[in-house]
Amino acid sequence: MHAQQIAVLKYGGGGDWYSNPTALPNLIQFCNTNIDTKINPEPETVEAGSVSIFKYPFLHMTGHGNVFFADEEVKNLRSYLLSGGFLHIDDNYGMEPYLKRELEKVFPDKPLEELGADHPIFSQKFKFPDGLPKIHEHDGKRPQAFGIFDRGRLLLLYTYECDLGDGWEDPSVHNDPEEVRLKALQMGSNIVEYAFKS
């Protein structure tokens, strides 16, 4: 795997995998400035069934709607994650029922487990003693971080009811207060730092 490159995961089913186009470039710039990463400033796009996902230590996935993985994509993703890859899924509100169904295909024997606030991903360079921050308020539910583990290693992080990626976007997109954007970028950089180290 080439270190220091991030890719957006393109998936089938009609969900908007391409949403938040400014999010990852902004997060990468923040990481390169604040946690000494040397990530290519331009993220790539890879399809779930492509062998090229193995070139990237970190995949990011987002959207609002349907997600579908064909059988060969299921096998490819499982192989990628078990061989050292990392997938961050940021639910932009609306993915959850479809995503859970598809993740059960990828890991029928590994359920999503909620991460406690004591998980090390919340205490990398930036400290989040209460766990995942809430970036956008839609319905009053608390933000939750879920993971899939293999022999103690976190393979996949699913951030739910949080909207991290919206907080990474250019300020003009959502007009978020600067302190809210900063929280989102700091949490995002913790995820990158954790994934690149583990």
C-alpha positions as CSV (number, residue, x, y, z in Angstrom):
1,M,0.0,0.0,0.0
2,H,1.2,3.5,-0.8
3,A,1.3,5.5,2.4
4,Q,-0.3,8.9,2.6
5,Q,-3.1,8.7,0.1
6,I,-6.8,8.8,0.7
7,A,-9.6,7.7,-1.6
8,V,-13.3,8.2,-1.8
9,L,-15.2,4.9,-2.1
10,K,-17.7,4.9,-5.0
11,Y,-20.6,2.4,-4.5
12,G,-23.7,1.3,-6.3
13,G,-27.3,1.6,-5.3
14,G,-28.0,5.2,-6.3
15,G,-26.7,6.8,-3.1
16,D,-24.8,10.1,-3.6
17,W,-21.3,8.7,-2.9
18,Y,-19.9,11.9,-4.4
19,S,-21.5,14.3,-1.9
20,N,-19.4,16.8,0.1
21,P,-16.8,17.3,-2.6
22,T,-14.7,19.9,-0.7
23,A,-14.7,17.8,2.5
24,L,-11.7,15.5,2.0
25,P,-9.4,18.0,0.4
26,N,-10.0,20.3,3.4
27,L,-9.4,17.5,5.9
28,I,-6.2,16.5,4.1
29,Q,-4.9,20.0,4.2
30,F,-5.7,20.2,7.9
31,C,-3.9,16.9,8.7
32,N,-0.9,17.9,6.7
33,T,-0.7,21.2,8.6
34,N,-1.5,19.9,12.1
35,I,-0.4,16.3,12.5
36,D,2.6,16.1,10.2
37,T,1.0,13.8,7.6
38,K,2.2,14.1,4.0
39,I,-1.0,13.1,2.3
40,N,-1.5,13.8,-1.4
41,P,-3.8,16.9,-1.4
42,E,-6.0,15.4,-4.1
43,P,-8.1,12.4,-3.0
44,E,-8.7,9.6,-5.5
45,T,-12.0,7.9,-6.3
46,V,-12.1,4.1,-6.3
47,E,-14.9,1.6,-6.9
48,A,-15.6,-1.0,-4.2
49,G,-14.9,-3.9,-6.6
50,S,-11.6,-2.5,-7.9
51,V,-8.2,-4.0,-7.0
52,S,-6.9,-0.5,-6.8
53,I,-8.4,0.0,-3.3
54,F,-5.4,-1.9,-2.0
55,K,-3.2,1.0,-2.9
56,Y,-4.9,3.2,-0.3
57,P,-4.5,2.7,3.5
58,F,-7.6,4.9,4.1
59,L,-11.0,4.9,2.3
60,H,-13.7,7.4,3.0
61,M,-17.4,6.8,2.2
62,T,-20.3,9.1,2.6
63,G,-23.8,9.8,1.2
64,H,-27.5,10.2,2.1
65,G,-29.2,7.2,0.5
66,N,-29.1,3.7,-0.8
67,V,-25.9,1.6,-0.7
68,F,-25.4,-1.7,-2.6
69,F,-22.4,-3.9,-2.8
70,A,-22.4,-6.7,-5.4
71,D,-20.9,-10.1,-4.4
72,E,-17.5,-9.4,-5.9
73,E,-17.4,-5.9,-4.1
74,V,-18.3,-7.6,-0.8
75,K,-15.3,-10.0,-1.2
76,N,-13.0,-7.3,-2.3
77,L,-13.9,-5.0,0.6
78,R,-13.6,-7.8,3.1
79,S,-10.2,-8.8,1.8
80,Y,-9.0,-5.1,1.8
81,L,-10.1,-4.5,5.4
82,L,-8.8,-7.8,6.8
83,S,-5.4,-7.2,5.1
84,G,-4.8,-3.9,6.8
85,G,-7.0,-1.3,5.1
86,F,-9.3,1.1,6.9
87,L,-12.7,2.5,5.9
88,H,-14.4,5.5,7.5
89,I,-18.1,5.8,6.7
90,D,-19.6,9.2,7.5
91,D,-23.4,9.0,7.4
92,N,-24.7,12.2,5.9
93,Y,-28.2,11.3,7.2
94,G,-30.1,8.6,5.4
95,M,-27.6,5.8,4.8
96,E,-28.1,3.8,8.0
97,P,-30.7,1.1,7.0
98,Y,-29.0,0.4,3.7
99,L,-25.5,0.5,5.1
100,K,-26.3,-2.0,7.9
101,R,-27.7,-4.4,5.4
102,E,-24.6,-4.2,3.2
103,L,-22.1,-4.4,6.1
104,E,-23.8,-7.7,7.2
105,K,-22.9,-9.1,3.8
106,V,-19.2,-8.0,4.2
107,F,-18.9,-9.2,7.8
108,P,-21.8,-11.6,8.7
109,D,-19.9,-12.6,11.8
110,K,-18.8,-9.2,13.0
111,P,-21.5,-6.8,14.2
112,L,-21.1,-3.0,14.5
113,E,-20.1,-2.2,18.0
114,E,-20.4,1.2,19.6
115,L,-17.1,2.8,20.5
116,G,-16.9,4.2,24.1
117,A,-15.6,7.7,24.7
118,D,-12.4,6.0,26.1
119,H,-11.5,4.5,22.7
120,P,-8.0,5.9,21.6
121,I,-9.5,7.4,18.4
122,F,-10.9,10.1,20.6
123,S,-7.6,10.9,22.3
124,Q,-5.1,11.2,19.4
125,K,-3.6,14.7,19.0
126,F,-7.0,16.3,19.7
127,K,-8.9,15.2,22.8
128,F,-12.7,14.4,22.7
129,P,-13.4,13.2,26.3
130,D,-17.1,12.8,25.5
131,G,-16.6,10.9,22.3
132,L,-17.8,11.9,18.8
133,P,-18.8,15.6,18.5
134,K,-22.2,16.7,17.1
135,I,-21.6,18.8,14.0
136,H,-25.1,19.3,12.5
137,E,-28.3,19.1,14.5
138,H,-31.1,17.4,12.6
139,D,-33.2,15.5,15.1
140,G,-31.8,15.8,18.6
141,K,-30.2,12.4,18.6
142,R,-26.8,11.9,20.1
143,P,-23.8,11.3,17.8
144,Q,-22.5,7.7,17.8
145,A,-19.3,6.1,16.6
146,F,-19.5,2.4,15.6
147,G,-16.8,0.1,14.6
148,I,-16.1,-3.4,13.2
149,F,-13.1,-5.1,14.8
150,D,-10.9,-8.0,13.9
151,R,-8.7,-9.4,16.6
152,G,-8.8,-6.1,18.4
153,R,-8.0,-4.0,15.3
154,L,-10.5,-1.4,14.2
155,L,-11.1,-2.1,10.5
156,L,-14.1,0.2,9.9
157,L,-15.4,3.3,11.6
158,Y,-19.0,4.4,11.1
159,T,-19.9,7.9,12.3
160,Y,-23.7,8.4,12.8
161,E,-25.9,11.3,13.7
162,C,-22.8,13.6,13.5
163,D,-22.2,14.9,10.0
164,L,-18.4,15.2,10.3
165,G,-18.0,15.5,6.5
166,D,-20.3,18.6,6.4
167,G,-18.1,20.2,8.9
168,W,-15.0,19.6,6.7
169,E,-16.5,21.4,3.7
170,D,-15.7,24.9,2.7
171,P,-17.1,27.4,5.2
172,S,-19.4,28.9,2.5
173,V,-21.2,25.5,2.0
174,H,-23.0,25.3,5.3
175,N,-22.0,28.5,7.1
176,D,-21.0,26.6,10.2
177,P,-19.4,28.6,13.0
178,E,-15.6,28.3,12.9
179,E,-15.5,26.5,16.2
180,V,-17.8,23.8,14.9
181,R,-15.8,23.4,11.7
182,L,-12.6,23.1,13.8
183,K,-14.1,20.4,16.0
184,A,-15.1,18.5,12.8
185,L,-11.6,18.8,11.3
186,Q,-9.9,17.9,14.6
187,M,-12.0,14.7,15.0
188,G,-11.4,13.9,11.3
189,S,-7.6,14.3,11.8
190,N,-7.8,12.0,14.9
191,I,-9.4,9.3,12.6
192,V,-6.7,9.7,10.0
193,E,-3.9,9.7,12.6
194,Y,-5.4,6.6,14.3
195,A,-5.8,4.7,11.0
196,F,-2.4,5.5,9.7
197,K,-0.7,4.4,12.9
198,S,-2.7,1.2,13.4
